[in-house]
């Protein structure tokens, strides 16, 4: 196949594999065209090829960014496109460099070990992009998010373990197609057989068991242009309160959860609204968790608060991982700020400094806000502090009816498996969801639907390998596998053919 045909195949398979309507088997083949090309070209050509692939597929998958910038923030279309292309272009350097490194090392590696080398390097590259560089989106494992049996290894190695399996499958297929040998398929087969065996005893429980909490997540579906406006705080709070009263009148619940910034003013600065919320909690006899901004020392914070019957004070968690550009500065990418002036208008938020827990009904709750759910190490910190149940409050109204809401949801099943915990997502416009410790999405409330999502969930304190040690074991394993693949050496005549 020509280079153009291969890059189109890789882009198409990757886009089809990812949300909003993932055809997950495509994930197992989406990296194969990259390996086919790498088997026949030198490192410099591979770098260029993978760079083009990474930019093209990312711009398609993250098209929600253009909507958010233009439709919601008022950034001009040309500036939004320039920002997106430059942002994606910077991060695309990582997979391009990873693939080029593989191409340079490939002649030293036996045919059977080539997929192991590729998958190890590719996964290490994704970790670098996601953790130190802060972009944990469009990872190889994400197409498997809604296939619970395929992601159970995440309790051992986080999202990187199933992602390694995806890269291994693509590399094995690509190498086998070029060499017309079955040997490259051995490592992927072994991995997925072992992953399947690991998944067998981790079948989802049908019920949460004794001590379950009945949680009701309110999805009020407030358009973004009706938030942070004059009078919007009272109007939207009353809307949430009315939905809550109707639900609690039907049957009692243990906890009501509203979305991120469901209350869009600082309650300390609006005492009348604060009194209404306390009155609602006393009237229903039900604790309430809601998102609300607040000012601390004159600086705004994106926060979650817990109100309890009979308690005049508030329990508070401040968001620790802020969204670049819209909530805080662009960091090392600050040079992109001129393209998105409206996005950076207003005072930047101040980040929280600790994984503070909220406690009610004898349960320690963690409430990561919005895209904090995308950072495994952050939720692991909550768990190590004693979190028994996770509430993910988010406002995805910024992204309209694009596929971002399901892309965002796709992170939660991995966090559930990594920590073997229940997760309840309460969002403004969807997708609200309940995920069990096996990563199974039990219930969800779709986009722009007003309603209440409720479920019985349980407190858990399981200590998985990932919860105890984080990324360290899987990173050591990936480096060891790459070195082992190189140490095996190459059988004379079995390596790549001369490259153009």
C-alpha positions as CSV (number, residue, x, y, z in Angstrom):
1,X,0.0,0.0,0.0
2,X,1.1,3.6,-0.6
3,X,1.9,5.9,2.3
4,X,-1.2,7.9,1.6
5,X,-3.4,4.8,1.8
6,X,-1.7,3.6,5.0
7,X,-2.2,7.0,6.7
8,X,-5.8,7.2,5.7
9,X,-6.4,3.6,7.0
10,X,-4.7,4.4,10.3
11,X,-6.7,7.6,10.7
12,X,-10.0,6.0,9.8
13,X,-9.5,3.0,12.1
14,X,-8.5,5.3,15.0
15,X,-11.5,7.6,14.6
16,X,-13.9,4.7,14.3
17,X,-12.3,3.1,17.4
18,X,-12.9,6.1,19.7
19,X,-16.1,7.7,21.0
20,X,-18.7,9.0,20.4
21,X,-19.8,5.7,18.7
22,X,-16.8,3.5,19.1
23,X,-16.4,0.3,17.1
24,X,-13.9,-1.0,19.6
25,X,-12.4,-3.9,17.5
26,X,-10.9,-1.2,15.3
27,X,-8.6,-0.4,18.2
28,X,-6.8,-3.7,17.8
29,X,-5.9,-2.8,14.2
30,X,-5.6,1.0,14.3
31,X,-1.8,1.0,14.8
32,X,-1.1,-1.7,12.3
33,X,-0.7,0.7,9.3
34,X,1.9,2.6,11.3
35,X,3.9,-0.6,11.8
36,X,3.5,-1.6,8.2
37,X,5.1,1.7,7.2
38,X,7.8,1.4,9.8
39,X,8.7,-2.1,8.6
40,X,9.6,-0.6,5.2
41,X,11.0,2.9,5.8
42,X,13.8,4.6,7.7
43,X,13.3,6.5,11.0
44,X,13.0,10.0,9.4
45,X,10.2,8.9,7.1
46,X,8.5,7.1,9.9
47,X,8.6,10.3,12.0
48,X,6.9,12.3,9.3
49,X,4.3,9.6,8.6
50,X,3.3,9.2,12.2
51,X,3.3,12.9,12.8
52,X,0.8,13.4,9.9
53,X,-1.3,10.6,11.3
54,X,-1.3,11.9,14.8
55,X,-2.3,15.4,13.8
56,X,-5.0,14.3,11.4
57,X,-6.7,11.8,13.7
58,X,-6.5,14.1,16.8
59,X,-8.1,17.0,14.9
60,X,-11.0,14.8,14.0
61,X,-11.5,13.3,17.4
62,X,-11.1,16.5,19.3
63,X,-13.4,18.6,17.0
64,X,-15.3,19.5,20.2
65,X,-12.5,21.9,20.9
66,X,-13.4,24.0,17.9
67,X,-17.1,24.1,19.1
68,X,-16.1,25.1,22.6
69,X,-13.8,27.8,21.4
70,X,-16.0,29.3,18.8
71,X,-19.6,28.6,19.9
72,X,-19.2,29.0,23.6
73,X,-16.2,31.3,24.2
74,X,-16.6,33.5,21.1
75,X,-13.1,32.8,19.6
76,X,-13.0,33.5,15.9
77,X,-13.0,30.3,13.7
78,X,-9.6,31.1,12.1
79,X,-8.1,31.6,15.6
80,X,-9.8,28.5,16.9
81,X,-8.4,26.4,14.1
82,X,-4.9,27.9,14.5
83,X,-5.0,27.1,18.2
84,X,-6.2,23.6,17.7
85,X,-3.6,22.8,14.9
86,X,-0.7,24.2,16.9
87,X,-1.8,22.5,20.1
88,X,-2.2,19.1,18.4
89,X,0.9,19.7,16.4
90,X,3.0,20.1,19.6
91,X,1.8,16.9,21.2
92,X,2.0,14.9,18.0
93,X,5.7,15.2,18.3
94,X,5.6,12.5,21.0
95,X,4.1,9.6,19.1
96,X,6.1,10.6,16.0
97,X,9.4,10.4,18.0
98,X,8.3,7.1,19.6
99,X,7.6,5.5,16.2
100,X,10.9,6.8,14.8
101,X,12.8,5.4,17.7
102,X,11.1,2.0,17.1
103,X,12.0,2.2,13.4
104,X,15.6,2.9,14.3
105,X,15.8,0.0,16.7
106,X,13.7,-2.5,14.7
107,X,16.7,-4.0,12.7
108,X,18.2,-5.2,15.9
109,X,15.1,-7.1,17.1
110,X,13.9,-10.6,16.3
111,X,10.6,-10.9,14.4
112,X,8.7,-12.4,17.3
113,X,9.9,-9.6,19.7
114,X,9.2,-6.7,17.4
115,X,5.6,-6.1,18.6
116,X,6.8,-6.1,22.2
117,X,9.4,-3.4,21.4
118,X,6.8,-1.3,19.6
119,X,4.1,-1.7,22.2
120,X,6.5,-0.9,25.1
121,X,7.9,2.3,23.4
122,X,4.4,3.4,22.3
123,X,2.9,3.0,25.8
124,X,5.9,4.8,27.4
125,X,5.3,7.6,24.9
126,X,1.6,7.8,25.8
127,X,2.6,7.9,29.5
128,X,5.0,10.8,28.8
129,X,2.3,12.7,26.9
130,X,-0.4,12.1,29.6
131,X,1.5,12.5,32.8
132,X,4.5,14.8,32.6
133,X,3.1,16.7,29.6
134,X,-0.5,16.7,30.9
135,X,-2.6,15.5,27.9
136,X,-4.3,12.2,28.9
137,X,-6.7,12.2,26.0
138,X,-7.0,9.7,23.0
139,X,-5.0,7.0,24.6
140,X,-4.7,3.6,23.0
141,X,-6.8,2.0,25.7
142,X,-9.8,4.4,25.5
143,X,-11.7,2.5,22.8
144,X,-12.0,-0.4,25.2
145,X,-13.6,1.7,28.0
146,X,-17.0,0.2,27.5
147,X,-15.8,-3.4,27.1
148,X,-15.3,-4.3,30.8
149,X,-13.6,-7.7,30.2
150,X,-10.9,-6.0,28.2
151,X,-9.8,-3.5,30.9
152,X,-9.5,-5.6,34.0
153,X,-5.7,-5.4,33.9
154,X,-6.0,-1.7,34.7
155,X,-6.0,-2.7,38.4
156,X,-2.4,-3.9,37.9
157,X,-1.0,-1.3,35.5
158,X,-3.6,1.4,35.2
159,X,-4.8,2.5,31.8
160,X,-1.4,1.7,30.4
161,X,-1.9,-2.1,30.8
162,X,-4.8,-2.5,28.4
163,X,-3.2,0.2,26.2
164,X,-0.1,-1.9,25.9
165,X,-2.3,-4.8,24.8
166,X,-3.9,-2.6,22.1
167,X,-0.5,-1.5,20.8
168,X,0.8,-5.0,20.9
169,X,-2.1,-6.2,18.8
170,X,-1.6,-3.5,16.2
171,X,2.1,-4.1,16.0
172,X,1.7,-7.9,15.8
173,X,-0.8,-7.5,12.9
174,X,1.2,-5.0,11.0
175,X,4.4,-6.9,11.3
176,X,2.7,-10.2,10.3
177,X,1.2,-8.6,7.2
178,X,4.5,-7.3,6.0
179,X,6.6,-10.4,6.8
180,X,3.8,-12.9,6.0
181,X,4.7,-14.8,9.1
182,X,2.6,-15.8,12.1
183,X,5.4,-15.3,14.7
184,X,4.5,-11.6,15.4
185,X,1.1,-12.6,16.5
186,X,2.4,-14.8,19.3
187,X,3.0,-12.0,21.9
188,X,-0.5,-10.3,21.3
189,X,-2.1,-13.7,21.6
190,X,-0.4,-14.5,24.9
191,X,-1.2,-11.1,26.3
192,X,-4.9,-11.2,25.6
193,X,-5.3,-14.8,26.7
194,X,-3.7,-13.9,30.1
195,X,-5.8,-10.7,30.2
196,X,-8.9,-12.8,29.6
197,X,-7.9,-15.2,32.4
198,X,-7.3,-12.3,34.7
199,X,-10.8,-10.9,33.9
200,X,-12.6,-14.2,34.7
201,X,-12.8,-13.8,38.5
202,X,-13.6,-10.1,38.2
203,X,-17.1,-10.5,36.9
204,X,-19.4,-7.6,38.0
205,X,-21.6,-8.0,41.0
206,X,-25.3,-7.6,40.3
207,X,-25.8,-5.7,43.6
208,X,-23.5,-3.5,45.7
209,X,-24.2,-5.6,48.8
210,X,-24.9,-4.6,52.4
211,X,-24.5,-1.0,53.4
212,X,-25.4,0.4,50.0
213,X,-26.1,4.1,49.6
214,X,-29.0,5.3,47.4
215,X,-27.5,8.3,45.4
216,X,-29.6,10.6,43.1
217,X,-27.6,12.6,40.6
218,X,-29.5,15.6,39.2
219,X,-29.0,16.5,35.6
220,X,-30.7,19.8,35.1
221,X,-29.5,20.4,31.5
222,X,-28.8,24.1,31.8
223,X,-27.4,25.6,28.6
224,X,-24.0,27.2,29.0
225,X,-25.3,30.6,27.9
226,X,-27.7,30.5,30.9
227,X,-24.8,30.1,33.4
228,X,-22.7,32.8,35.0
229,X,-25.2,35.5,34.0
230,X,-27.1,38.1,36.0
231,X,-29.7,36.2,38.0
232,X,-28.6,32.8,36.7
233,X,-27.4,31.5,40.1
234,X,-30.8,31.9,41.7
235,X,-32.7,30.7,38.7
236,X,-30.6,27.6,38.2
237,X,-30.5,26.7,41.9
238,X,-34.3,26.8,42.0
239,X,-34.4,24.6,39.0
240,X,-32.1,22.0,40.6
241,X,-34.0,22.3,43.9
242,X,-37.4,21.7,42.2
243,X,-36.0,18.5,40.6
244,X,-34.6,17.4,43.9
245,X,-37.8,18.0,45.8
246,X,-39.8,16.0,43.3
247,X,-37.4,13.1,43.5
248,X,-37.1,13.0,47.3
249,X,-40.9,13.2,47.6
250,X,-41.2,9.8,45.8
251,X,-38.8,8.0,48.1
252,X,-35.9,8.8,50.4
253,X,-32.4,8.8,49.2
254,X,-29.1,8.9,51.1
255,X,-27.4,11.6,49.0
256,X,-28.3,14.1,46.3
257,X,-25.5,15.2,43.9
258,X,-25.6,18.2,41.6
259,X,-23.1,19.0,38.8
260,X,-20.0,21.2,38.7
261,X,-21.0,24.9,39.2
262,X,-24.7,23.9,39.4
263,X,-24.6,26.9,41.8
264,X,-22.6,29.5,39.8
265,X,-21.9,32.0,42.6
266,X,-19.9,32.0,45.8
267,X,-22.4,31.2,48.6
268,X,-20.4,33.3,51.1
269,X,-21.2,36.3,48.9
270,X,-24.8,35.4,48.5
271,X,-26.1,34.5,52.0
272,X,-29.8,34.5,50.9
273,X,-29.1,31.7,48.3
274,X,-27.0,29.9,50.9
275,X,-30.0,30.0,53.3
276,X,-32.2,28.5,50.5
277,X,-29.8,25.6,50.0
278,X,-29.6,24.9,53.8
279,X,-33.4,25.0,53.9
280,X,-33.7,22.5,51.0
281,X,-31.4,20.1,52.9
282,X,-33.3,20.5,56.1
283,X,-36.7,20.1,54.3
284,X,-35.6,16.9,52.4
285,X,-33.5,15.6,55.2
286,X,-30.9,14.6,52.6
287,X,-27.2,15.6,52.3
288,X,-26.4,17.6,49.2
289,X,-23.2,17.7,47.2
290,X,-22.9,20.5,44.6
291,X,-20.4,22.4,42.6
292,X,-20.0,26.1,43.4
293,X,-17.2,28.6,42.8
294,X,-15.9,30.3,45.9
295,X,-13.4,33.0,46.7
296,X,-10.6,32.4,49.2
297,X,-8.5,35.4,50.0
298,X,-9.9,37.2,46.9
299,X,-8.9,34.4,44.5
300,X,-11.6,32.3,42.8
301,X,-11.6,28.5,43.2
302,X,-13.6,25.8,41.4
303,X,-15.1,23.9,44.4
304,X,-17.4,21.2,45.5
305,X,-19.4,21.7,48.7
306,X,-21.3,19.3,51.0
307,X,-24.3,20.5,53.0
308,X,-25.8,18.2,55.6
309,X,-29.1,18.4,57.6
310,X,-28.4,19.9,61.0
311,X,-25.0,21.3,60.1
312,X,-24.6,25.0,59.5
313,X,-21.1,24.7,58.0
314,X,-19.9,23.4,54.7
315,X,-17.4,20.7,53.8
316,X,-15.3,21.9,50.8
317,X,-13.1,20.4,48.2
318,X,-11.1,22.7,45.8
319,X,-10.2,21.5,42.3
320,X,-6.5,20.7,42.2
321,X,-6.0,20.1,38.4
322,X,-7.2,23.2,36.6
323,X,-8.0,23.3,32.9
324,X,-5.2,25.0,31.0
325,X,-6.2,28.4,29.4
326,X,-9.8,28.5,30.6
327,X,-9.1,28.1,34.3
328,X,-5.4,28.9,34.6
329,X,-2.5,29.8,32.4
330,X,-1.3,27.8,29.5
331,X,2.0,26.8,31.2
332,X,4.6,25.8,28.7
333,X,2.1,26.4,26.0
334,X,1.4,29.9,27.2
335,X,2.6,31.3,23.8
336,X,-0.8,30.0,22.4
337,X,-2.8,32.4,24.6
338,X,-3.0,35.2,22.0
339,X,-5.1,32.9,19.7
340,X,-7.8,32.4,22.3
341,X,-8.1,35.7,24.1
342,X,-11.8,35.2,25.2
343,X,-10.8,31.8,26.7
344,X,-8.4,33.4,29.1
345,X,-10.5,36.5,30.0
346,X,-11.2,37.0,33.7
347,X,-9.3,36.1,36.9
348,X,-7.6,32.7,36.8
349,X,-8.7,30.1,39.3
350,X,-6.4,29.1,42.1
351,X,-5.8,25.4,42.4
352,X,-6.5,23.4,45.6
353,X,-3.5,21.8,47.2
354,X,-4.8,18.6,48.8
355,X,-7.2,15.7,48.1
356,X,-9.7,16.7,50.8
357,X,-12.5,14.2,51.4
358,X,-16.2,14.9,52.1
359,X,-17.8,12.7,54.8
360,X,-21.4,11.8,55.2
361,X,-23.4,8.8,56.3
362,X,-20.2,7.3,57.6
363,X,-18.7,7.3,54.1
364,X,-15.6,9.2,52.9
365,X,-16.3,10.7,49.5
366,X,-13.9,12.0,46.9
367,X,-15.2,14.5,44.5
368,X,-12.8,15.1,41.6
369,X,-14.1,17.9,39.4
370,X,-14.6,17.7,35.6
371,X,-11.5,16.5,33.8
372,X,-9.7,15.6,37.1
373,X,-11.2,12.1,36.3
374,X,-8.7,11.8,33.5
375,X,-5.7,11.8,35.9
376,X,-5.1,8.3,37.5
377,X,-2.6,9.6,40.0
378,X,-5.0,12.2,41.3
379,X,-7.7,9.7,42.1
380,X,-5.1,7.4,43.6
381,X,-4.2,10.2,46.0
382,X,-7.8,10.4,47.1
383,X,-7.9,6.6,47.7
384,X,-4.7,6.7,49.7
385,X,-6.4,9.4,51.9
386,X,-9.2,7.0,52.6
387,X,-11.8,7.7,49.9
388,X,-14.4,4.9,49.7
389,X,-16.6,6.3,46.9
390,X,-16.0,8.7,44.1
391,X,-18.3,11.4,42.8
392,X,-17.2,13.1,39.5
393,X,-19.0,16.4,39.1
394,X,-18.7,18.0,35.7
395,X,-20.2,20.6,33.3
396,X,-19.8,19.4,29.8
397,X,-22.2,22.0,28.3
398,X,-19.2,23.7,26.8
399,X,-18.9,21.0,24.2
400,X,-22.5,21.0,22.7
401,X,-23.6,17.8,21.0
402,X,-20.2,16.7,19.8
403,X,-18.7,13.5,21.0
404,X,-16.7,14.9,23.9
405,X,-19.2,13.9,26.6
406,X,-18.7,10.2,25.8
407,X,-15.0,10.7,25.3
408,X,-14.9,12.3,28.8
409,X,-17.0,9.4,30.2
410,X,-14.6,6.9,28.7
411,X,-12.0,7.8,31.4
412,X,-14.2,6.8,34.3
413,X,-14.3,3.0,33.8
414,X,-10.5,2.8,33.9
415,X,-10.5,4.8,37.2
416,X,-13.1,2.4,38.6
417,X,-11.1,-0.7,37.8
418,X,-7.7,0.9,38.8
419,X,-9.1,1.4,42.3
420,X,-12.0,-1.1,42.4
421,X,-14.4,1.6,43.3
422,X,-17.9,2.8,42.4
423,X,-18.0,6.1,40.5
424,X,-21.1,8.4,40.2
425,X,-20.8,11.1,37.5
426,X,-23.2,14.0,38.0
427,X,-23.1,16.3,34.9
428,X,-25.0,19.3,33.9
429,X,-26.0,18.3,30.3
430,X,-24.8,14.7,30.3
431,X,-23.5,12.1,30.2
432,X,-24.3,11.4,33.9
433,X,-23.5,7.8,34.7
434,X,-22.9,5.1,37.4
435,X,-19.9,2.9,37.0
436,X,-19.2,-0.2,39.2
437,X,-15.8,-1.5,40.4
438,X,-15.6,-3.7,37.3
439,X,-15.7,-0.7,35.1
440,X,-19.2,-1.5,33.9
441,X,-21.4,1.5,33.1
442,X,-24.6,0.4,34.8
443,X,-26.8,3.4,34.0
444,X,-26.5,6.7,32.2
445,X,-28.5,9.8,31.4
446,X,-27.9,11.0,27.9
447,X,-27.0,14.4,26.4
448,X,-29.3,17.4,27.1
449,X,-31.9,15.4,29.0
450,X,-33.3,16.7,32.2
451,X,-33.7,14.1,34.9
452,X,-32.4,12.2,37.9
453,X,-30.0,9.3,37.6
454,X,-30.1,7.1,40.7
455,X,-28.5,3.9,41.8
456,X,-27.4,1.9,44.9
457,X,-23.7,2.1,45.3
458,X,-21.3,0.8,48.0
459,X,-18.3,2.1,49.8
460,X,-15.1,0.2,49.0
461,X,-11.6,0.2,50.3
462,X,-9.9,-2.4,48.1
463,X,-6.2,-1.9,47.8
464,X,-5.2,-2.8,44.2
465,X,-1.6,-3.0,42.9
466,X,-2.2,0.3,41.1
467,X,-3.7,1.9,44.2
468,X,-0.6,1.0,46.2
469,X,2.2,1.7,43.8
470,X,0.8,3.7,40.9
471,X,2.6,3.8,37.6
472,X,5.9,2.6,38.9
473,X,5.5,-1.2,38.3
474,X,4.1,-0.8,34.8
475,X,6.8,1.7,33.8
476,X,9.5,-0.7,35.1
477,X,7.8,-3.5,33.2
478,X,7.6,-1.6,30.0
479,X,11.3,-0.6,30.1
480,X,12.3,-4.2,31.0
481,X,10.3,-5.5,28.0
482,X,11.8,-3.1,25.6
483,X,15.3,-4.0,26.8
484,X,14.5,-7.7,26.7
485,X,13.3,-7.4,23.1
486,X,16.6,-5.7,22.2
487,X,18.7,-8.2,24.2
488,X,17.2,-11.1,22.3
489,X,19.0,-9.8,19.3
490,X,18.1,-10.4,15.6
491,X,18.2,-13.7,13.7
492,X,20.3,-13.1,10.6
493,X,18.1,-12.6,7.6
494,X,15.0,-12.2,9.6
495,X,15.0,-8.5,10.1
496,X,13.5,-5.8,7.9
497,X,14.3,-5.7,4.2
498,X,16.4,-2.8,2.9
499,X,14.6,0.5,3.5
500,X,14.0,3.2,1.0
